[in-house]
Amino acid sequence: MADKENTGNDFPDDPDKDTFPDPDINEDPEEPSGEPLVAPDDPPLDSGSDDGATMDPETEPEANSEPDSEPETSFAPLAEGTENDNPEEGDPSSPEDIGDNNMTAPGPTTVTDDFNALRGAQAKLIRKALGGLILVAPEDAEVPEKIFTGPNTFADFATLGYKPLGWLTKGDGINFTRETEQAEVESFGAQEPTRIDFTKDVTSAAFKCQETNRQVLEMYHGVDLEGVTVDKTTGEFAFSSPDVPEAIYRRLIYIAKDGNGDDAKYIIKVMPRGIVSEVQEQAWSSESELASGLTVKATRDDVLGYSVRNVFGGTGFLKLAADMGFTLSA
C-alpha cells in the first residue's frame, strides 16, 4: 500500500504532539501584530456559503444578524400573577379593557353568601346534655300534664310519688334508641317496594346507675322491696331474686339540662309505662364503682294514649322559640 502524502496539516489530535509554529502569528502578548490570528492557509469563513461551515451563533457579530424585515410579533397571554408593562397594547387585564368590554364577574363572596343563606345554620341551636336525671314511680302514679309550673320550676314530683335513681355514669349518660320494622309490598315490574308499612316502633333507654338505693335495686333485680326493712342493730337487709322475673311497669321521666340561669334549657322524655328489658353485667372491682346497667323499653299507656312524650322547656328555649321556628302562645 502506498503511503499517504503528508500535507503538513494532517496531525492527530494529540495534545502531546509537537506542532509547528506559524510565522505570521505574534507569540509575544505584549506586542500585538494588529493582524487577526488566522493561519494564512485557512480559508475565510463565509456565512452565506453552502459548504456546511457555519458560524457559532454565540460568536456571530450582532451587525450581521439584523433581518431584512421585521418578523411578525405575537403576544402571548400573561401568566397569572404577572403584570403587563404596557397596558395600552390590548392587554385584556387592563382596567380600560375590562370597562369597555363589560367583563365583570361576581366575586366568590356572592356564591358563599347564597350558600350560607340557603343553609340557614344557627350555631346557637346546637344542644348538649350537660347533666341529667331519671325519675321513677309506680305505674299508678300521676303523670303531670305540665312538667313546668313556672319559669324553670318543675312540678312537685316528690309529692306525686317520683323518686330519683341518683348519679349516672358520665361516659354513658342516657342513650335512647328507636327500633323500627317494616313490611314491604313488591309489585311486578317495580324496582322498589310499592308500599311500606311500619309494623314496629319501640323506643328504649339505656343507662348505668352508680348509686345503690331502693329504686335501683328494685329495677335491677326485678323485685318490689316495699316490705323490706333494715335491722336497726346490724344494718342487715335481704331479698331473694324471683324464680321467674315479674313484669313490673313503671313511670319514668328523663330530664337533661343545657345552660344555666335564664339560658337554662331542659329536654325531657316521659315514659308512662316502661319496663326493664335488659340488665347489664355488674362488676365487683376496686377499679370502678359498682354500677347497675339497665335498659328500659317504652310501651303504650292506654289511658294517656302514648308510649313516649317529648317535652322541651325552660327560659332558654323561650328566648330561642322564634329561631327554632315556633310562635309563642297567645
Legacy VTK file of the C-alpha trace (Angstrom):
# vtk DataFile Version 3.0
C-alpha trace
ASCII
DATASET POLYDATA
POINTS 330 float
0.000 0.000 0.000
1.294 3.448 -0.899
1.981 5.850 1.913
-0.465 8.702 2.193
1.059 12.020 1.333
1.609 14.199 4.343
0.490 17.734 3.573
1.619 19.129 6.892
-1.969 19.679 8.144
-2.889 16.089 8.987
-1.718 15.935 12.562
-3.637 13.733 15.035
-5.455 15.414 17.856
-2.772 14.607 20.332
-2.032 17.325 22.882
1.448 15.890 23.464
2.374 16.047 19.779
4.711 18.883 18.743
3.248 21.390 16.318
4.976 23.846 14.017
4.549 27.497 14.967
3.009 29.830 12.450
5.459 32.575 11.497
2.661 35.086 10.920
1.262 34.766 14.445
2.787 37.030 17.038
3.659 34.914 20.048
4.589 37.893 22.198
1.390 39.040 24.035
2.898 42.417 24.838
3.416 43.319 21.129
0.188 42.692 19.199
0.701 42.477 15.484
-2.572 44.134 14.595
-3.484 41.219 12.270
-6.238 38.654 13.033
-4.945 35.421 14.480
-5.784 33.305 11.417
-3.406 30.972 9.680
-2.769 32.016 6.054
-3.732 28.619 4.677
-7.174 28.654 6.396
-9.977 29.853 4.109
-12.148 32.725 5.344
-15.462 31.790 6.910
-18.341 32.647 4.623
-21.689 32.639 6.444
-23.505 32.692 3.165
-21.744 29.694 1.595
-23.352 26.298 1.291
-20.171 24.357 2.144
-21.622 23.409 5.566
-19.371 25.805 7.518
-21.479 27.923 9.856
-20.556 30.456 12.457
-21.398 29.851 16.079
-24.499 31.947 16.903
-22.936 32.988 20.180
-19.859 34.484 18.489
-21.575 35.920 15.409
-21.363 39.740 15.272
-24.642 41.495 16.010
-24.152 43.791 12.998
-24.689 40.899 10.591
-27.695 39.445 12.478
-30.231 42.101 11.517
-33.042 40.622 9.377
-34.117 42.248 6.112
-37.628 42.740 7.501
-39.170 42.741 10.956
-40.820 39.464 11.904
-44.453 39.450 12.894
-44.822 39.955 16.631
-47.142 37.593 18.535
-48.475 38.338 22.007
-48.702 35.513 24.471
-51.204 35.777 27.339
-49.737 36.901 30.601
-49.302 34.289 33.235
-51.419 34.582 36.334
-49.900 36.850 38.960
-47.836 38.946 36.432
-48.303 42.500 35.289
-48.230 43.975 31.813
-45.666 46.769 31.413
-47.642 48.371 28.590
-51.399 48.106 29.191
-52.103 50.171 26.079
-51.266 47.277 23.729
-54.523 45.402 24.113
-53.901 43.764 27.466
-57.239 42.219 28.449
-56.320 42.586 32.101
-56.083 46.386 31.970
-58.848 48.337 33.716
-59.747 50.174 30.486
-60.390 46.976 28.546
-62.430 45.484 31.348
-64.624 48.553 31.458
-65.049 48.692 27.663
-65.999 45.032 27.290
-68.148 44.873 30.469
-66.026 41.955 31.659
-67.307 41.920 35.230
-67.816 38.646 37.101
-69.414 38.106 40.513
-66.909 37.587 43.281
-66.744 34.405 45.326
-68.478 36.103 48.242
-71.721 36.155 46.265
-71.759 32.374 45.949
-70.751 31.938 49.591
-73.469 34.279 50.811
-76.105 32.435 48.781
-74.931 29.084 50.163
-74.975 30.288 53.773
-78.405 31.820 53.336
-79.706 28.576 51.877
-78.167 26.515 54.666
-79.688 28.716 57.381
-77.340 27.315 60.006
-77.614 28.638 63.569
-74.926 27.510 65.973
-76.960 28.737 68.938
-79.458 25.936 68.297
-76.900 23.192 68.939
-77.754 21.448 72.195
-75.771 19.299 74.614
-76.935 17.306 77.622
-74.561 18.725 80.239
-76.352 16.862 83.029
-79.309 14.591 83.504
-81.509 12.666 85.896
-84.109 9.904 85.891
-87.268 9.875 87.991
-89.192 6.635 88.599
-92.606 5.982 90.123
-95.147 3.167 90.300
-97.393 2.643 87.292
-100.394 4.143 89.088
-98.619 7.428 89.883
-99.979 10.567 88.278
-98.238 11.936 85.228
-98.494 15.719 85.380
-99.980 17.312 82.298
-97.460 20.166 82.601
-93.880 19.416 83.584
-93.283 23.093 84.469
-95.421 25.177 86.817
-93.384 28.370 86.211
-90.163 29.641 84.629
-87.579 26.895 85.278
-89.827 25.492 88.025
-90.802 21.824 87.899
-93.952 20.182 89.138
-93.804 18.635 92.618
-92.699 15.187 91.551
-91.865 14.062 95.072
-95.460 14.615 96.165
-96.642 12.653 93.123
-94.537 9.650 94.223
-91.491 10.008 91.931
-88.005 9.209 93.217
-84.635 9.767 91.547
-82.259 6.994 90.540
-79.298 9.179 91.534
-75.949 9.563 89.792
-75.389 8.042 86.367
-72.063 7.177 84.748
-70.638 10.169 82.895
-69.366 8.335 79.839
-72.667 6.559 79.213
-75.223 9.158 80.206
-78.613 8.118 78.820
-78.760 6.531 75.382
-82.085 6.420 73.552
-82.626 4.024 70.678
-85.597 3.604 68.374
-86.156 0.185 66.838
-88.417 0.008 63.807
-89.569 -2.753 61.492
-91.346 -2.517 58.167
-93.487 -4.688 55.936
-92.899 -4.099 52.249
-95.101 -4.860 49.266
-93.333 -5.548 45.985
-95.077 -5.357 42.628
-94.333 -6.980 39.304
-92.224 -4.641 37.176
-91.344 -2.248 40.028
-87.729 -1.838 41.079
-88.597 -0.774 44.612
-91.384 -1.568 47.092
-94.683 -0.030 46.075
-95.939 0.093 49.661
-94.203 0.247 53.043
-95.963 -0.146 56.402
-94.363 0.213 59.818
-95.078 -2.840 61.946
-92.856 -1.993 64.918
-91.660 1.207 66.562
-90.163 0.831 70.044
-88.100 3.345 71.997
-85.624 2.193 74.632
-83.348 3.947 77.099
-80.047 2.504 78.347
-78.083 3.854 81.320
-75.868 2.842 84.253
-76.734 3.789 87.807
-73.806 4.458 90.140
-75.808 4.552 93.361
-77.151 1.623 95.334
-80.611 2.673 96.503
-84.023 1.039 96.724
-85.188 2.210 93.289
-82.059 0.885 91.555
-82.182 -2.448 93.396
-85.847 -2.963 92.525
-85.280 -2.282 88.841
-82.045 -4.262 88.537
-83.312 -7.366 90.369
-86.936 -7.156 89.233
-88.464 -7.127 92.715
-90.674 -4.950 94.902
-88.849 -4.023 98.125
-91.659 -2.103 99.789
-91.913 -4.545 102.694
-88.168 -4.983 103.269
-86.755 -3.386 106.420
-83.209 -2.890 107.728
-82.097 -4.385 111.039
-81.562 -1.478 113.401
-78.612 -3.192 115.097
-76.662 -4.849 112.294
-77.846 -2.867 109.268
-78.745 -6.106 107.521
-81.500 -6.426 104.960
-82.055 -9.113 102.319
-84.345 -10.220 99.495
-84.447 -13.156 97.134
-84.352 -12.991 93.353
-87.587 -14.365 91.868
-87.514 -17.684 90.036
-89.417 -16.096 87.198
-88.944 -12.353 86.788
-92.184 -10.454 87.129
-93.178 -7.881 84.522
-93.203 -4.671 86.530
-94.241 -1.488 84.696
-93.158 1.876 85.991
-93.409 5.579 85.183
-90.086 7.054 84.098
-89.210 10.665 83.367
-85.814 11.548 81.861
-84.603 15.139 82.177
-81.468 16.632 80.586
-80.203 20.182 81.134
-78.233 22.569 78.905
-77.278 26.049 80.140
-77.853 27.845 83.428
-79.983 30.671 84.774
-82.039 32.439 82.123
-80.329 30.321 79.451
-81.391 27.036 81.051
-82.910 24.588 78.587
-84.481 21.272 79.554
-85.054 18.301 77.238
-87.436 15.718 78.675
-88.829 12.305 77.744
-91.787 10.794 79.567
-92.355 7.025 79.513
-95.663 6.408 81.284
-95.360 2.611 81.035
-91.759 1.432 80.917
-90.402 -1.998 81.646
-86.864 -3.237 82.225
-85.992 -5.301 79.174
-82.304 -5.934 79.808
-79.781 -5.806 82.637
-76.066 -5.470 82.037
-73.262 -7.304 83.781
-72.219 -5.960 87.146
-68.522 -5.921 88.017
-67.355 -6.057 91.617
-63.932 -4.476 91.315
-61.683 -1.974 93.040
-61.051 -0.360 89.652
-64.571 1.080 89.290
-67.803 1.703 91.106
-70.464 -0.962 91.455
-72.741 0.135 88.635
-76.116 -1.263 87.646
-76.692 -1.129 83.895
-80.315 -1.137 82.753
-82.268 -0.916 79.523
-85.891 0.242 79.745
-88.353 -0.293 76.921
-91.291 2.080 76.470
-94.791 0.698 75.941
-98.054 2.473 75.258
-100.240 3.626 78.132
-103.854 3.100 77.099
-105.175 5.870 79.342
-102.675 8.531 78.325
-102.555 7.303 74.727
-98.784 7.335 74.123
-95.592 5.416 74.897
-93.153 8.362 74.751
-93.850 12.061 75.162
-91.154 14.606 74.247
-91.103 17.821 76.245
-88.909 20.922 75.886
-88.920 23.786 78.363
-87.020 26.451 80.242
-86.443 30.158 79.748
-83.587 29.375 77.386
-85.999 27.798 74.904
-88.381 30.716 75.425
-85.755 33.081 74.000
-84.986 30.737 71.100
-88.570 29.912 70.121
-88.627 32.150 67.047
-85.191 30.946 65.893
-86.402 27.370 66.203
-89.435 28.125 64.039
-92.122 28.272 66.739
-94.553 31.002 67.767
-95.484 31.948 71.318
-98.900 31.174 72.686
-101.468 33.962 72.993
LINES 1 331
330 0 1 2 3 4 5 6 7 8 9 10 11 12 13 14 15 16 17 18 19 20 21 22 23 24 25 26 27 28 29 30 31 32 33 34 35 36 37 38 39 40 41 42 43 44 45 46 47 48 49 50 51 52 53 54 55 56 57 58 59 60 61 62 63 64 65 66 67 68 69 70 71 72 73 74 75 76 77 78 79 80 81 82 83 84 85 86 87 88 89 90 91 92 93 94 95 96 97 98 99 100 101 102 103 104 105 106 107 108 109 110 111 112 113 114 115 116 117 118 119 120 121 122 123 124 125 126 127 128 129 130 131 132 133 134 135 136 137 138 139 140 141 142 143 144 145 146 147 148 149 150 151 152 153 154 155 156 157 158 159 160 161 162 163 164 165 166 167 168 169 170 171 172 173 174 175 176 177 178 179 180 181 182 183 184 185 186 187 188 189 190 191 192 193 194 195 196 197 198 199 200 201 202 203 204 205 206 207 208 209 210 211 212 213 214 215 216 217 218 219 220 221 222 223 224 225 226 227 228 229 230 231 232 233 234 235 236 237 238 239 240 241 242 243 244 245 246 247 248 249 250 251 252 253 254 255 256 257 258 259 260 261 262 263 264 265 266 267 268 269 270 271 272 273 274 275 276 277 278 279 280 281 282 283 284 285 286 287 288 289 290 291 292 293 294 295 296 297 298 299 300 301 302 303 304 305 306 307 308 309 310 311 312 313 314 315 316 317 318 319 320 321 322 323 324 325 326 327 328 329
